[in-house]
Amino acid sequence: MALLQDGFVIWVLLGALWGYVDPAVAAAGRAWIPEALGLIMLGMGLTLTVDNLRSLKTAGWALVAGVLLQFLVMPLAGWAIASILGLAPMLALGVVLVGASPGGTASNVVTFLARGDVALSVAMTTVSTMLSPLLTPMWVWLLASQWVPVQPGPLFLTVAKIVLLPVLAGIVIRRFWRPGEFFLNGLLPIGSMVVIAWIVGVIVALNHDRLLAAVVVVAAVVLHNLAGLVLGYGVGGLATDGNVARRRAVALEVGMQNSGLAVALAVAHFDPLAAVPGAIFSIWHNVTGPLLATIWRRQDPEDLEPLDDVLAEDV
């Protein structure tokens, strides 16, 4: 199971290859993208307990500062990068969609691998996900209306339907059902990876004949992800009193987005071309995140707890 999870980026690349080689079949999945993302968010809800939610009260200033960074750095950086590079309207919208999305659950796994503060990472993902029905449409409307008409109301309903409701449903189910470790840490993550890879394949298929024209968006994605990681780590240091484990958690949480949500919103409300930045981001942040985790683990600073201690606390 661990080997399959470690190869997440390979799964995503295979999904992209499938979409490019067999676009007719892959593109047929367009209508199912919101439901697919809803399944992933239901899985996220299953990993949360009522105690996890209660613990948010004691997360402190680091959580507040981290979520503020999440919904300030990434939307504004996305808008600035799209404007500076002069992206086509739909591609610019797609970059803003990625920036306005909440943190992704992959950041929790990568934070663990990086010897970061896993509890803080999970708390940031939870809070940003809960706030996304309000903040994601707001930022898209404020920043992307200069390029394309944006109606925040329908965006709010879509985010609530495919993010908030499935997460809440998962939390309720978890209240009455306690799945085993093999399901939660084995089958569930692998299932989410397969679904994300499938979504990437569908987006590649939908944009099969326009991908070469969207090459510049790769630069936008790289800069966007870098901005989140660097500013998350730098400003996060001020918010966490220099605590290395917490800085790492904030950096990864800010830099790794729920790009699947950006893809779903682009397809549901705009044009498949607007989903390209989200699809590329899905690949790229799953390269930079694990790479950073590997570097940080090898540094093994003295002020971090041993990995066995972190595991014991999380269990």
C-alpha positions as CSV (number, residue, x, y, z in Angstrom):
1,M,0.0,0.0,0.0
2,A,2.8,2.4,0.9
3,L,4.5,1.8,-2.4
4,L,1.3,2.6,-4.3
5,Q,0.8,5.8,-2.3
6,D,4.4,7.0,-2.8
7,G,3.9,6.7,-6.5
8,F,1.0,9.3,-6.6
9,V,2.7,11.5,-9.2
10,I,3.1,8.4,-11.4
11,W,-0.6,7.7,-11.2
12,V,-1.4,11.3,-12.2
13,L,1.0,11.2,-15.1
14,L,-0.5,7.9,-16.3
15,G,-4.0,9.5,-16.0
16,A,-2.8,12.5,-18.2
17,L,-1.3,10.1,-20.7
18,W,-4.5,8.1,-20.9
19,G,-6.5,11.3,-21.5
20,Y,-4.1,12.3,-24.3
21,V,-3.9,8.9,-26.0
22,D,-7.6,8.1,-25.8
23,P,-9.4,11.5,-25.6
24,A,-12.7,10.2,-27.0
25,V,-13.2,7.8,-24.1
26,A,-11.7,10.0,-21.4
27,A,-13.6,13.1,-22.3
28,A,-16.9,11.2,-21.7
29,G,-16.2,11.5,-18.0
30,R,-16.7,15.3,-18.0
31,A,-20.2,15.1,-16.4
32,W,-18.9,13.0,-13.5
33,I,-16.1,15.2,-12.3
34,P,-18.2,16.9,-9.5
35,E,-19.4,13.5,-8.2
36,A,-15.9,12.2,-8.3
37,L,-14.6,15.1,-6.3
38,G,-17.5,14.7,-3.9
39,L,-16.4,11.1,-3.2
40,I,-12.9,12.4,-2.4
41,M,-14.3,14.9,0.1
42,L,-16.6,12.2,1.6
43,G,-13.4,10.3,2.2
44,M,-11.8,13.3,3.9
45,G,-14.9,13.6,6.2
46,L,-14.5,9.9,7.1
47,T,-11.0,10.7,8.5
48,L,-12.4,13.4,10.8
49,T,-13.9,12.7,14.2
50,V,-15.9,15.0,16.5
51,D,-12.8,15.2,18.7
52,N,-10.8,16.5,15.7
53,L,-13.3,19.3,15.3
54,R,-13.3,20.1,19.0
55,S,-9.5,20.3,19.0
56,L,-9.7,23.3,16.6
57,K,-10.5,25.5,19.6
58,T,-7.0,24.9,21.0
59,A,-5.1,25.1,17.7
60,G,-4.1,28.7,18.5
61,W,-2.8,31.6,16.5
62,A,-0.8,29.3,14.1
63,L,-4.1,27.9,12.7
64,V,-5.7,31.4,12.3
65,A,-2.5,32.8,10.6
66,G,-2.2,29.7,8.4
67,V,-5.8,29.9,7.1
68,L,-5.4,33.6,6.5
69,L,-2.3,32.9,4.5
70,Q,-4.1,30.2,2.6
71,F,-6.9,32.6,1.5
72,L,-4.7,35.7,1.0
73,V,-1.4,34.5,-0.5
74,M,-2.7,32.0,-3.1
75,P,-5.7,34.0,-4.6
76,L,-3.7,37.2,-4.8
77,A,-0.6,35.5,-6.1
78,G,-2.6,33.6,-8.7
79,W,-4.2,36.9,-9.9
80,A,-0.8,38.7,-10.0
81,I,0.9,35.9,-11.9
82,A,-1.9,35.5,-14.5
83,S,-1.9,39.3,-15.0
84,I,1.9,39.6,-15.4
85,L,2.1,36.7,-17.8
86,G,-0.8,38.0,-19.8
87,L,-2.6,34.7,-19.8
88,A,-5.7,34.2,-22.0
89,P,-8.9,34.9,-20.0
90,M,-9.9,31.3,-19.4
91,L,-6.4,30.3,-18.4
92,A,-6.1,33.3,-16.1
93,L,-9.5,32.4,-14.5
94,G,-8.2,28.8,-14.0
95,V,-5.1,30.1,-12.1
96,V,-7.3,32.2,-9.9
97,L,-9.6,29.2,-9.3
98,V,-6.6,27.2,-8.1
99,G,-5.5,30.0,-5.8
100,A,-9.0,30.5,-4.3
101,S,-9.4,26.8,-3.5
102,P,-8.8,25.4,0.0
103,G,-5.9,23.3,1.0
104,G,-5.7,19.8,-0.3
105,T,-5.7,16.6,1.8
106,A,-2.4,15.5,0.1
107,S,-0.7,18.2,2.2
108,N,-1.5,16.3,5.3
109,V,0.4,13.2,4.1
110,V,3.3,15.3,2.8
111,T,3.5,17.2,6.1
112,F,3.8,13.9,8.0
113,L,6.6,12.8,5.7
114,A,8.3,16.2,6.2
115,R,8.3,15.8,10.0
116,G,5.9,18.7,10.2
117,D,3.1,19.4,12.6
118,V,0.4,17.0,11.2
119,A,-2.3,18.1,13.7
120,L,-1.9,21.7,12.5
121,S,-2.0,20.6,8.8
122,V,-5.2,18.7,9.3
123,A,-6.7,21.6,11.2
124,M,-5.8,24.0,8.4
125,T,-7.3,21.7,5.7
126,T,-10.5,21.3,7.8
127,V,-11.0,25.0,8.4
128,S,-10.1,26.1,4.9
129,T,-12.5,23.4,3.4
130,M,-15.3,24.6,5.7
131,L,-14.8,28.2,4.7
132,S,-14.4,27.5,1.0
133,P,-18.1,27.8,0.1
134,L,-17.9,31.4,1.0
135,L,-14.3,32.4,0.3
136,T,-13.7,30.6,-2.9
137,P,-16.6,32.2,-4.9
138,M,-15.8,35.6,-3.3
139,W,-12.2,35.6,-4.5
140,V,-13.1,34.3,-8.0
141,W,-15.7,37.0,-8.3
142,L,-13.4,39.7,-7.1
143,L,-10.3,38.8,-9.0
144,A,-11.5,37.1,-12.2
145,S,-14.5,39.2,-13.2
146,Q,-12.1,41.4,-15.2
147,W,-11.6,38.5,-17.6
148,V,-14.9,36.6,-17.7
149,P,-18.4,37.1,-16.2
150,V,-18.5,35.4,-12.8
151,Q,-21.7,34.6,-10.9
152,P,-20.7,33.9,-7.2
153,G,-24.1,32.4,-6.3
154,P,-23.9,29.3,-8.5
155,L,-20.3,28.9,-7.5
156,F,-21.3,28.9,-3.8
157,L,-23.9,26.2,-4.4
158,T,-21.5,24.0,-6.3
159,V,-18.8,24.3,-3.7
160,A,-21.3,23.5,-0.9
161,K,-22.6,20.5,-2.9
162,I,-19.3,18.9,-3.8
163,V,-17.1,19.9,-0.8
164,L,-19.0,20.9,2.3
165,L,-21.9,18.5,2.2
166,P,-19.8,15.4,1.5
167,V,-17.3,16.3,4.3
168,L,-20.2,16.8,6.8
169,A,-21.7,13.5,5.6
170,G,-18.4,11.8,6.2
171,I,-18.1,13.2,9.7
172,V,-21.6,12.0,10.5
173,I,-20.9,8.5,9.1
174,R,-17.7,8.3,11.1
175,R,-19.7,9.1,14.2
176,F,-21.5,5.7,13.9
177,W,-18.9,3.7,12.0
178,R,-15.3,3.3,12.8
179,P,-13.4,2.0,9.8
180,G,-10.2,0.0,10.3
181,E,-6.7,1.3,9.8
182,F,-6.4,-0.6,6.5
183,F,-9.4,1.2,5.1
184,L,-8.5,4.7,6.4
185,N,-4.8,4.7,5.7
186,G,-4.7,2.2,2.9
187,L,-7.7,1.9,0.6
188,L,-9.0,5.4,1.1
189,P,-5.9,7.3,0.1
190,I,-5.3,5.0,-2.9
191,G,-8.9,5.4,-4.0
192,S,-8.5,9.2,-3.8
193,M,-5.3,9.1,-5.9
194,V,-7.0,7.0,-8.6
195,V,-9.9,9.4,-8.8
196,I,-7.6,12.4,-9.0
197,A,-5.6,10.7,-11.8
198,W,-8.9,10.0,-13.6
199,I,-10.0,13.6,-13.3
200,V,-6.6,14.8,-14.7
201,G,-7.1,12.4,-17.6
202,V,-10.5,13.7,-18.4
203,I,-9.3,17.3,-18.4
204,V,-6.4,16.5,-20.7
205,A,-8.8,14.8,-23.1
206,L,-11.2,17.8,-23.1
207,N,-8.3,20.1,-24.0
208,H,-6.5,17.6,-26.3
209,D,-6.2,20.0,-29.2
210,R,-5.4,23.1,-27.1
211,L,-2.7,21.8,-24.8
212,L,0.2,23.2,-26.8
213,A,-1.4,26.7,-26.7
214,A,-1.5,26.4,-22.9
215,V,2.2,25.7,-22.4
216,V,2.7,29.1,-20.7
217,V,0.4,28.0,-18.0
218,V,3.1,25.6,-16.8
219,A,5.2,28.6,-15.8
220,A,2.2,30.2,-14.0
221,V,1.6,27.0,-12.0
222,V,5.3,26.7,-11.1
223,L,5.4,30.3,-9.9
224,H,2.1,30.0,-8.1
225,N,3.2,26.9,-6.2
226,L,6.6,28.4,-5.4
227,A,4.9,31.6,-4.0
228,G,2.7,29.5,-1.7
229,L,5.6,27.4,-0.4
230,V,8.0,30.3,0.1
231,L,5.6,32.8,1.6
232,G,3.9,30.1,3.7
233,Y,7.3,29.1,5.2
234,G,8.5,32.7,5.6
235,V,5.4,34.3,7.0
236,G,4.5,31.1,8.8
237,G,7.7,31.4,10.7
238,L,6.5,34.7,12.2
239,A,3.1,33.2,13.1
240,T,4.6,30.1,14.7
241,D,7.5,31.7,16.7
242,G,9.9,30.0,14.4
243,N,8.7,26.5,15.3
244,V,10.2,24.4,12.4
245,A,7.5,21.7,12.4
246,R,4.7,24.2,12.3
247,R,6.5,26.3,9.6
248,R,6.7,23.2,7.5
249,A,3.0,22.5,8.0
250,V,1.9,26.0,7.0
251,A,4.2,26.1,4.0
252,L,2.9,22.8,2.6
253,E,-0.7,23.6,3.4
254,V,-0.5,27.0,1.7
255,G,1.4,25.7,-1.3
256,M,-0.6,22.5,-1.9
257,Q,-4.1,23.3,-3.1
258,N,-7.3,21.3,-3.6
259,S,-6.8,21.7,-7.4
260,G,-9.5,19.1,-8.0
261,L,-12.1,21.6,-6.8
262,A,-10.7,24.2,-9.2
263,V,-11.1,21.7,-12.0
264,A,-14.6,20.8,-11.0
265,L,-15.7,24.5,-10.9
266,A,-14.0,25.3,-14.2
267,V,-15.9,22.4,-16.0
268,A,-19.2,23.1,-14.3
269,H,-19.4,26.8,-14.7
270,F,-16.9,28.0,-17.3
271,D,-14.9,26.2,-20.1
272,P,-12.7,23.1,-20.0
273,L,-9.7,25.3,-20.9
274,A,-10.1,27.0,-17.4
275,A,-9.5,23.5,-15.9
276,V,-6.0,23.2,-17.4
277,P,-4.2,25.1,-14.6
278,G,-5.8,22.9,-12.0
279,A,-4.9,19.7,-13.8
280,I,-1.2,20.8,-14.2
281,F,-1.2,22.0,-10.5
282,S,-2.3,18.5,-9.5
283,I,0.8,17.1,-11.1
284,W,3.3,19.8,-10.1
285,H,2.5,20.2,-6.4
286,N,2.7,16.4,-6.0
287,V,6.3,16.7,-7.2
288,T,7.4,19.7,-5.2
289,G,5.7,18.7,-1.9
290,P,7.3,15.2,-1.6
291,L,10.6,16.6,-2.8
292,L,10.5,19.2,0.0
293,A,9.5,16.5,2.5
294,T,12.5,14.4,1.5
295,I,14.9,17.4,1.9
296,W,13.5,18.4,5.2
297,R,13.5,14.8,6.6
298,R,17.2,14.5,5.8
299,Q,18.0,17.7,7.6
300,D,16.4,16.3,10.8
301,P,16.8,19.4,12.9
302,E,17.4,18.9,16.6
303,D,14.3,20.9,17.7
304,L,12.0,18.4,16.0
305,E,10.5,15.4,17.8
306,P,11.6,12.0,16.6
307,L,9.2,10.5,14.0
308,D,8.1,7.7,16.4
309,D,6.9,10.3,18.9
310,V,4.9,12.2,16.3
311,L,3.3,9.0,15.2
312,A,2.4,8.1,18.8
313,E,0.8,11.5,19.4
314,D,-1.3,11.3,16.2
315,V,-2.6,7.8,16.9
